[in-house]
Amino acid sequence: QVQLVESGGGLVQPGGSLRLSCAASGNSISINTMGWYRQAPGKQRELVAAITGVGVTPYADSVKGRFTISRNNAKNTVYLQMNSLKPEDTAVYCCKITTGLGGDYWGQGTQVTVSS
């Protein structure tokens, strides 16, 4: 059984920064892709960024130059550094991993609110 625990969300003023973390745990898991998605009220869920064993997939246009995804394989953890946050970044952010066996697992989501 794979479990994902997210942290780092919260309320921040426009222009501020947050760092999200998502730690995966489970017996002998082999993780291929780790990614972050977000869903704002009334909008479809969108892929923000993902990172595989060989590199980073293209960022969503709306976050390019402001967000950075990274991972620590030893800790089975993926991070999302979010800088220059805007009100339109307000959403529930969820991490997703894909294991080497092709299984997909989702975190519970963490709320990010950008407001003055």
C-alpha positions as CSV (number, residue, x, y, z in Angstrom):
1,Q,0.0,0.0,0.0
2,V,1.4,3.4,-1.0
3,Q,0.6,6.5,1.0
4,L,1.3,10.1,0.1
5,V,1.5,12.8,2.7
6,E,1.5,16.4,1.5
7,S,2.5,19.5,3.4
8,G,3.3,23.2,2.9
9,G,0.1,24.7,1.8
10,G,-1.5,27.8,3.3
11,L,-2.3,31.4,2.9
12,V,0.2,33.8,1.3
13,Q,0.1,37.3,0.0
14,P,0.5,38.0,-3.7
15,G,4.2,37.9,-4.6
16,G,5.0,35.5,-1.8
17,S,6.4,32.0,-1.9
18,L,5.4,28.6,-0.6
19,R,7.1,25.2,-0.8
20,L,5.0,22.1,-1.1
21,S,6.2,18.6,-0.2
22,C,4.8,15.2,-0.9
23,A,6.4,12.2,0.8
24,A,5.6,8.7,-0.5
25,S,5.8,5.6,1.7
26,G,5.2,2.0,1.1
27,N,7.0,-1.3,1.0
28,S,9.7,-1.5,-1.6
29,I,8.0,1.1,-3.9
30,S,9.8,2.0,-7.1
31,I,8.7,5.4,-8.2
32,N,8.8,6.5,-11.8
33,T,7.0,9.8,-12.2
34,M,6.2,12.3,-9.5
35,G,4.0,15.3,-10.3
36,W,1.8,18.1,-9.0
37,Y,-1.7,18.9,-10.1
38,R,-4.0,21.7,-9.0
39,Q,-7.7,22.4,-9.2
40,A,-9.3,25.7,-8.7
41,P,-13.0,26.1,-7.9
42,G,-15.1,25.7,-11.0
43,K,-12.1,24.7,-13.1
44,Q,-10.7,21.4,-14.3
45,R,-7.7,19.8,-12.7
46,E,-4.5,20.7,-14.5
47,L,-1.0,19.3,-14.4
48,V,1.4,21.9,-13.0
49,A,4.7,20.0,-13.4
50,A,6.0,16.5,-13.3
51,I,9.4,14.9,-12.9
52,T,10.6,11.5,-14.1
53,G,13.7,9.6,-13.5
54,V,15.4,11.5,-16.4
55,G,14.0,15.0,-16.2
56,V,11.2,17.4,-15.9
57,T,8.2,17.5,-18.2
58,P,7.2,21.0,-19.5
59,Y,5.6,23.2,-16.9
60,A,2.1,24.6,-17.3
61,D,2.5,27.9,-19.2
62,S,0.8,29.7,-16.3
63,V,3.6,28.8,-13.9
64,K,6.7,28.8,-16.1
65,G,9.6,30.8,-14.5
66,R,7.8,30.9,-11.1
67,F,7.5,27.3,-10.0
68,T,10.2,24.7,-9.7
69,I,9.6,21.0,-9.2
70,S,12.3,18.7,-7.7
71,R,12.6,15.3,-6.1
72,N,14.7,13.5,-3.5
73,N,14.8,9.9,-4.5
74,A,16.3,8.8,-1.2
75,K,13.3,10.2,0.6
76,N,10.7,9.4,-2.0
77,T,9.7,13.0,-1.8
78,V,8.7,15.6,-4.5
79,Y,8.7,19.3,-3.9
80,L,7.1,22.3,-5.6
81,Q,8.8,25.6,-5.0
82,M,6.3,28.3,-5.8
83,N,7.5,31.9,-6.1
84,S,5.9,35.1,-7.2
85,L,2.5,33.7,-6.3
86,K,-0.6,35.2,-7.9
87,P,-4.2,35.1,-6.8
88,E,-4.9,32.9,-9.8
89,D,-2.6,30.3,-8.3
90,T,-5.2,29.7,-5.6
91,A,-6.2,26.0,-5.8
92,V,-6.0,22.7,-4.1
93,Y,-2.7,21.2,-5.0
94,C,-2.3,17.4,-5.2
95,C,0.7,15.2,-5.8
96,K,0.5,12.1,-7.9
97,I,3.1,9.3,-8.3
98,T,3.3,6.6,-10.8
99,T,5.2,3.5,-9.7
100,G,7.4,1.3,-11.8
101,L,4.5,-1.2,-12.1
102,G,2.3,1.5,-13.5
103,G,0.2,2.2,-10.5
104,D,-1.1,5.8,-9.9
105,Y,-1.4,7.2,-6.4
106,W,-2.7,10.5,-5.3
107,G,-2.2,12.6,-2.2
108,Q,-5.1,14.1,-0.2
109,G,-4.5,17.6,-1.5
110,T,-3.3,20.8,0.2
111,Q,-5.0,24.2,-0.1
112,V,-3.0,27.1,-1.4
113,T,-4.6,30.5,-1.1
114,V,-3.0,33.6,-2.5
115,S,-4.8,36.7,-1.2
116,S,-4.0,40.1,0.3
